[in-house]
């Protein structure tokens, strides 16, 4: 099965801007209640997440009790001037998130109304954007949405025509042509958002190319409905869904090529879960390939692939230090990483009803089993460390305690940072440091109790590779991380800034591996491990959530860098 995700799927500029502004307010306006004038965007899942951050939608200014200590956010659709005046008079602090493209339409209407024009707005009369636009017409506006509505227009003088920003281009042009036949001198503006037009054109092309199309978005989203309508005009099967849970009774294997698009208010994680659900059924013939792929994906979802990767990385960095690698050390690293990953996923899990990863379903279904296996895994790692010696045991015990405490609240609610995970950028740094300790430092503690250059290089290599892998994953999850308040490196410095940092780390790793070999600090294996650096650089260059790959496959490809480190060991051993 071929799966193709529309490049334009997901948040448009106006929605992304509104969400980003609101989240910025939530972070800094800690002493005020935060409200939105109506739902910020037409997506119930996002609204629920915003509510969990203390951001509540209201229908009227009268619903806000303490107006002096409140912030009211004007949503992307905008509001009428009369409503704005009333809000301003109440004393509430106003933050305007009106989409700039909607603001442009408002300015056109305001100008032409003042010149005596009757403004015709082509759009859904009940839509909040159209309602706000009519307010700018000062009683001189007419909303219509069909050719039949044009026939009902009364005699008018000077006419100005604009469109709701999410209108369908083809339908708007037909209506405009009919208006011009009645009012030849009508002034017409094509105010349909350029991203909307691009999204509509892409969904039509996608539907023509694919055997079936999924349109993902809130049921109350006008632009999502229009995308579905446009796709249906191609006479292809079209499934308009809000979340992946609605796909249970759809026979996905009936289609060889499936396209996915989404409305302008649909967040990335919902699209990703739809892609995951489709991808889970796409592996078909031959049976051997199907079985191996299923096994690989299961290993990724269950964190077994990460554990295997930790073992491979341990073998690589120990040999890099010119030390002999022991099977118990490899097992210790694998068991510890597995146990910590699983426990932290269980402790820090976001409710699946709001937002969940591709692992969520299997973790929810078998949470007790995973918890028990994780505890057993960490226990085995501690036993192996104890066998090595007292110092390795104490070392790993302290790491285990720190790992378990990472997601747990250890400070009072009034504090901004209540747990280690709340520290900005802590996720990326702590994970990389933990991997570096258990793979590069712990295995040599039985023979070395002091710092030496080879150990530093081994730790630095693991830290750098794991940090890059973690940060790339977080780039893909920036949107959801922002909404749940998780301050990862990409959230803090942005996608571009993160890529700059990761490119610098990649270059540094490349230079250190080469220099340390020629300085005699490390073995020639370091030159083979340059492959890992190159692989992560390629992943960084190509990282894009719209690749059409499922979340599990994407994560698996990133974690394959650890397996490559193990393969480097095998190849190096022959030389």
Buried (B, 14 or more C-beta within 10 A) or exposed (E): BEBBBBEBBBBBBBBBBBBBBBBEBBEEBEEBBBBBBBBBBBBBBBBBBBEBBEBBBBEEBEEBEEBEBBBBBBBBBBBBBEBBEBBEEBEBBBBBBBBEBBEBBBEBBBEBBEEEBBBBBBBBBEBBBBBBBBBBBBEBBBBBBEEEBBEEBEEBEBBBBBBBBBBBBEBBBBBBEBBBEEBEEBBBBBBBBEBBBBBBBBBBEBBEBBBBBBBBBBEBBBBBBBBBBBBBEBEBBBBBBBBBEBBEEBEBEEBEBBBBBBBBBBBBBBBBBBBBBBBBBBBEEEEEEEEEBEEBBEBBBBBBBBBBBBBBBBBBBBBBBBBEBBEBBBBBBBBBBBBBBBBBBBBBBBEBEBBBBBBBBBBBEEBEEBBEBBBEBBEBBBBBBBEBBEEBBEBBBEBBEBBBBBBEEEEEEEEEEBBBBBBEBBBBBBBBBBBBBBBBBBBBBBEBEEEEEBBBBBBBBBBBBBBBBBBBBBBBBBBBBBBBBBBBBBBEBEBEEBBEBBBEBBEEBBEBBBEBBEEEBBBEBBBBBBBBBBBBBEBBEEBEBBBBBBBBBBBBBBBBBBBBBBBBBEEBEEE
